[in-house]
Amino acid sequence: NDGTAYKYLKEFSIVDNIGKVTREECVVMIGRVLGFTDSMAFDYQTKVTYYMPPFLDVEIFQSIYSGYIFKARDEGIIKGRKFGEYEYLSPLFGKPVMIPYFEPEEYVTYDEAIAFIMRCLESSESELQSTYTRAKEIGLLVESDTFYNKHNEPVMFEDMCLLLYRMLDQNCYKYFDDSIENPQQYTYRQLLEMENSK
């Protein structure tokens, strides 16, 4: 249940106690399941160089969590919401250069959170409807879930815990801690417990 999910995820420092979940918070929680840590996120920001910023509203070292956002974007897990003009480069091209906004402080919707998680579990550029179908097939989403039809509503913290808890039982597809050899032979729960037993 939700209480069990929260206690388990809290024990392994995957979640903090909050109400509605922002897009940034969602990415951080998912990143932690994928073996990414705050120190890795910091290091990642020292190494990345972008010709154009990935998002208009997220800068390198903007926050401790910016590295999670850049890593998730580079791995194809997240996308922006809307586009705006990158005025610095537009004059060089003689036309507007459009770059997405990530909107890190806005609340993540159920549709978005499920899409983010599914992109961690399999290679998927599919439409949202097929993403929902796949989420049901693997047990990430259940029709009896109270949030099942709340597609564009903000994700509540307890529901995010439940989704992450179910994610833990999936076979590893993407994983960002290089210290684990062949992580794809494990579930995310096994990887989490291995990491915390070191």
Secondary structure, 3 states (H helix, E strand, C coil): CHHHHHHHHHHCCCCCCCCECEHHHHHHHHHHHCCCCHHHHHHHHHHCCCCCCCCCCCCCCCCCCHHHHHHHHHCCCCCCCEEEECCCCHHHHCCCCEEEECCCCCECEHHHHHHHHHHHHCCCCCCHHHHHHHHHHCCCCCCCCCCCCCCCCECEHHHHHHHHHHHCCCECCCCCCCCCCCHHHCEHHHHHHHHHCC
